[in-house]
Amino acid sequence: MATQFPTREELRVWRDFVETGEAVRAAMGARLQKSGLSQGDYAVLLALSEATGRRLRSSELATAVGWERSRLSHHLGRMEKRELIRREECVTDNRGAEVVLTPAGAESFQAATRPHLRDIREVFVDALTPAQLAAAGEIMAALREHLARG
Amino acid sequence: MATQFPTREELRVWRDFVETGEAVRAAMGARLQKSGLSQGDYAVLLALSEATGRRLRSSELATAVGWERSRLSHHLGRMEKRELIRREECVTDNRGAEVVLTPAGAESFQAATRPHLRDIREVFVDALTPAQLAAAGEIMAALREHLARG
């Protein structure tokens, strides 16, 4: 079966998706930086804050933030130096290290959260109608389900 | 006026947007890597391929790929070492360097394009209904217009 290439319009939407994603992330990143955190830092701290015992296996954390393991590992190294997280090897099994939120990490996350929530409203929510917001949720779900099947 | 924080549902869509964007980019990046290019490389080569004379001011290139100048500058340094692009200082004005596509860069881009187009169809286009694809285009446009106004 011949591979069907995307149409011009499909390609346009794909490029909009990639470029708009970049632009929104850049805008949010610049705002978050005022709290001394990158978006990656915030995503990791958020996932740990919500986890039972404020700790996650690195594999669970990778899934939660949607990164590949190697990228996560590098990022965690930098966060560990800043004492935002701590890694603990598990001696009882070989399922990999656990990543633990430190008190300093919890404090940084707390301080960043109110301005970050305001930024989410200003940059993302206020840009969209309620119908567009609902459609965005459906589109993201469809993309993730397709990826999971792929 | 009090700042209104996002609702739980709005936050869920925001997080879906960020995490799905990451997951789609990671999947596309892994596929593109088979052609020896990162997604950033491909975005730069694409913008230059489409430019008149296959050259752009670095400021124009930053706008085209949606990156901040510092990130672009670091990335271009790495691409220049691999001889995919060349930077030329302009002596006639002070509007910054021009970035030029090299023959090797054009060749890498050509070789990567067919598999990349197939990946866009498989990962992105095939995941969405025509209505979802159209809605995605409108949502991205609304986000970019809002950012530009912001």
Chai-1 contact restraints between the chains, C-beta under 6 A:
chainA,res_idxA,chainB,res_idxB,connection_type,confidence,min_distance_angstrom,max_distance_angstrom,comment,restraint_id
A,T3,B,R118,contact,1.0,0.0,6.0,A-B,restraint_1
A,F5,B,L117,contact,1.0,0.0,6.0,A-B,restraint_2
A,P6,B,I120,contact,1.0,0.0,6.0,A-B,restraint_3
A,P6,B,R121,contact,1.0,0.0,6.0,A-B,restraint_4
A,P6,B,V125,contact,1.0,0.0,6.0,A-B,restraint_5
A,E10,B,V125,contact,1.0,0.0,6.0,A-B,restraint_6
A,V13,B,L133,contact,1.0,0.0,6.0,A-B,restraint_7
A,V13,B,A136,contact,1.0,0.0,6.0,A-B,restraint_8
A,V13,B,G137,contact,1.0,0.0,6.0,A-B,restraint_9
A,W14,B,I120,contact,1.0,0.0,6.0,A-B,restraint_10
A,W14,B,F124,contact,1.0,0.0,6.0,A-B,restraint_11
A,D16,B,G137,contact,1.0,0.0,6.0,A-B,restraint_12
A,D16,B,M140,contact,1.0,0.0,6.0,A-B,restraint_13
A,F17,B,M140,contact,1.0,0.0,6.0,A-B,restraint_14
A,E19,B,G66,contact,1.0,0.0,6.0,A-B,restraint_15
A,T20,B,M140,contact,1.0,0.0,6.0,A-B,restraint_16
A,T20,B,L143,contact,1.0,0.0,6.0,A-B,restraint_17
A,T20,B,R144,contact,1.0,0.0,6.0,A-B,restraint_18
A,G21,B,G21,contact,1.0,0.0,6.0,A-B,restraint_19
A,E22,B,G66,contact,1.0,0.0,6.0,A-B,restraint_20
A,A23,B,G66,contact,1.0,0.0,6.0,A-B,restraint_21
A,A23,B,L147,contact,1.0,0.0,6.0,A-B,restraint_22
A,V24,B,L143,contact,1.0,0.0,6.0,A-B,restraint_23
A,A26,B,E68,contact,1.0,0.0,6.0,A-B,restraint_24
A,A27,B,L147,contact,1.0,0.0,6.0,A-B,restraint_25
A,G66,B,E19,contact,1.0,0.0,6.0,A-B,restraint_26
A,G66,B,E22,contact,1.0,0.0,6.0,A-B,restraint_27
A,G66,B,A23,contact,1.0,0.0,6.0,A-B,restraint_28
A,E68,B,A26,contact,1.0,0.0,6.0,A-B,restraint_29
A,L117,B,F5,contact,1.0,0.0,6.0,A-B,restraint_30
A,R118,B,T3,contact,1.0,0.0,6.0,A-B,restraint_31
A,I120,B,P6,contact,1.0,0.0,6.0,A-B,restraint_32
A,I120,B,W14,contact,1.0,0.0,6.0,A-B,restraint_33
A,R121,B,P6,contact,1.0,0.0,6.0,A-B,restraint_34
A,F124,B,W14,contact,1.0,0.0,6.0,A-B,restraint_35
A,V125,B,P6,contact,1.0,0.0,6.0,A-B,restraint_36
A,V125,B,E10,contact,1.0,0.0,6.0,A-B,restraint_37
A,A127,B,A142,contact,1.0,0.0,6.0,A-B,restraint_38
A,A127,B,L143,contact,1.0,0.0,6.0,A-B,restraint_39
A,A127,B,H146,contact,1.0,0.0,6.0,A-B,restraint_40
A,L128,B,A142,contact,1.0,0.0,6.0,A-B,restraint_41
A,Q132,B,I139,contact,1.0,0.0,6.0,A-B,restraint_42
A,L133,B,V13,contact,1.0,0.0,6.0,A-B,restraint_43
A,A135,B,A135,contact,1.0,0.0,6.0,A-B,restraint_44
A,A136,B,V13,contact,1.0,0.0,6.0,A-B,restraint_45
A,A136,B,I139,contact,1.0,0.0,6.0,A-B,restraint_46
A,G137,B,V13,contact,1.0,0.0,6.0,A-B,restraint_47
A,G137,B,D16,contact,1.0,0.0,6.0,A-B,restraint_48
A,I139,B,Q132,contact,1.0,0.0,6.0,A-B,restraint_49
A,I139,B,A136,contact,1.0,0.0,6.0,A-B,restraint_50
A,M140,B,D16,contact,1.0,0.0,6.0,A-B,restraint_51
A,M140,B,F17,contact,1.0,0.0,6.0,A-B,restraint_52
A,M140,B,T20,contact,1.0,0.0,6.0,A-B,restraint_53
A,A142,B,A127,contact,1.0,0.0,6.0,A-B,restraint_54
A,A142,B,L128,contact,1.0,0.0,6.0,A-B,restraint_55
A,L143,B,T20,contact,1.0,0.0,6.0,A-B,restraint_56
A,L143,B,V24,contact,1.0,0.0,6.0,A-B,restraint_57
A,L143,B,A127,contact,1.0,0.0,6.0,A-B,restraint_58
A,R144,B,T20,contact,1.0,0.0,6.0,A-B,restraint_59
A,H146,B,A127,contact,1.0,0.0,6.0,A-B,restraint_60
A,L147,B,A23,contact,1.0,0.0,6.0,A-B,restraint_61
A,L147,B,A27,contact,1.0,0.0,6.0,A-B,restraint_62
